[in-house]
Amino acid sequence: MSLHSGNIPEASSMLSPNLPALISQPAPPRVLPTVLQASQFLASFFPIRTRDVPWLYHEPRNPRYSPDTAPVARIVCSITPTAGVYTAMHTARTPPPLVFLHRPFTLDRKRVTRNTNVLSSHVGFDEVLTTGWNEALAGRLGLYTGDDAVCIQGYKGDPDRRIGLVAASRMTTKLGSISDATKREFGQWDAVYGVDVESKEDMAQPVSVVAIMNAFHPEEVQRVAEAALSKGWISDIDDGSSIVYLTGQAREPGLLAAQEKKMKVFCVGHRSCEEWGIRYLASELRREFPMVDVCEVYEDEEPRLPREPKKPKPDLKRNVPSSTANLPEQKRRLEDTPSVE
């Protein structure tokens, strides 16, 4: 388990004695945000998708509780509700913490502390904070964003869902630079295809386009090539040798399609993508709310225990005597039996 918790300390005052007295007055104390303010800030990162989990996944049943006025001193961020998440909830000092989960499906509501809200985004998180339409990641990799990038949109029956960002490098870039930047962001590669990362010659190859994708099938590979061609970043749709396809998990059909177009494929792993999103979200929370303790929990999801088979309901009919003809006689015998003093 890895638990990261941090506050930004306030800088000490270093005022010149020559400055006006008004400026040298102590600043008013910062006020903790309310649950509503922190929730609205978190919600601003994610698109609303009809097939997503409820944003307010768990809320207090206390009729006196109000998110408009309840302050927040700790925010817990995690991929799933693991043992460390419950520990972070219970070790929080008052007021109760606010929790954000990417995949909340195994949440044990009985273990959630009183007056604690649990927020969640599954589809929206995957869309904008993993290897998908992730403009923050694209900027860190040195790519053009905004109108200069191509959005790959529409997936699994949802025409609005953005599954990828295809963009050109802001400057002439070699494969080694993209490789180093990717490793810096995710800490590892799960697998690399179409290139030898240990070869200086391979790492010196030019890269003009990077596709950040959270789907990897032949259809997505073709859409990436079409996007690069439409922008003039490549001249031959079947020659993607200057394209890096960055995704989470390798898929054999997509890998074969990418190899046919000579694309380089960097797979960073599904969980690494999710952890990147949690780290980014936590850093933004600390920047926005420096007085709040932002706690990140990274650990494997607790395995689901198999459900115990339901016990068969007792058959009341089997407990009833097969014949009730002798009931009066049995009652008479009981009445005639002397009690023990």
Secondary structure, 3 states (H helix, E strand, C coil): CEEEEECCCCCCCCCCCCCCCCCCCCCCCCCCCEHHHHHHHHHCCCCCCCCCCCCEEECCCCCCCCCCCCECCEEEEECCCCHHHHHHHHCCCCCCCEEEECCCCCCCHHHCCCCCEEEECCHHHHHHHCCCCCHHHHHHCCECCHHHCEEEEEECCEEEEEEEEEEEEEEEEEHHHHHHHHHHHHCCCCEEECCCCCCHHHHCCEEEEEEEECCCCHHHHHHHHHHHHHCCCCCCCCCCCCEEEEECCCCHHHHHHHHHCCCEEEECCHHHHHHHHHHHHHHHHHHHCCCCEEEEEECCCCCCCCCCCCCCCCCHHHHCCCCCCCHHHHHHHHHHCCCCC
